[in-house]
Amino acid sequence: MMSDALITALADNGPWALMVFYLLYRDLQKDQATRSVLDKNTQILVEMTTMIRERLPRER
């Protein structure tokens, strides 16, 4: 079904449709890379916060 739509779009619009799908694919890759970096930064910040909390004196 999806491949039929892709083939029809390519047959009707040629390279323009191919370029749109390529740009959408590249945007998806960029979004995945950004999410990966943000997830790693979040992990680092959580670890740093935990270390700081462990070293702070506790109130009694």
N, C-alpha and C positions, 0 to 999 in steps of 0.2 A: 504494500500500500504506500508506504513512505518512499520506496524506491521508484514506484510509478510516478508519484508526484514530482520527484527530483528529475526523472527522465523527461517528463512532460515539460517542466520548467526549462530545462536545458535545451530541449528541442524548439520551444517557442521563443526563448529569449537569448539563447546562446551564451556567449561569454559573460554577459551582465549577470545572469543568474548564478553562474559559477563563481564570479567574483563576490557576490553577496554571501553565498554559502561559505566561501573561504574567509571572508572578513568576520562573519559570525563565529566561525571555528576559532580564528585567532583571538577574538574577543573572549571567548570561553577559556582559552588557554591562559590569557592574561589574568582573567578573573580567578582562575584556579591557583595561579602562582601567587597572586596577591593574598588570597585566603590562606595559603600555606604559610606565607611570611607572617601574616597577622596571628595565626595560630601559634607559631613558634615564639613570637614576641610575647604573647599572652602567657605561654608556659614559663618563659623566663621571668616575667614580672611576678607571676604567682610564686615562683621559687624564691625570688628576692624578697618579696613581702614576708614569706614564711621565715626566712633566715633573719630578717630584721625583727620580727615579732618574737622569735626565740631568744634573741639577744637583749631585748629590752627588759628592764627590771619589772617584776610583777608587783602590782599594788596589793597590800594585805589589809 
